Amino acid sequence: MGDVINLRQARKARARAEKAEQAVSNRVRFGRTKAQRLAEAAEDKRTKDALERTFREDRQNKRDDNQVKNNPDQ
């Protein structure tokens, strides 16, 4: 004869194992540490600031001027 097992415990153990497998796949798909997210955000901000400094004139004024030129009804 085989070993006697408690079906409730076996069912719970199987559910825990499935959740652990799902967690591993989620970490691979979505996982980045908080430090990685913050470092990427800081790098994006530095890049954006460097790009903003390269403009010679205020971009908002230029947009307003273009809208007036493109819309002669005003």
Secondary structure as UniProt FT lines:
FT   HELIX           7..30
FT   HELIX           34..53
FT   HELIX           59..70
FT   TURN            72..73
//
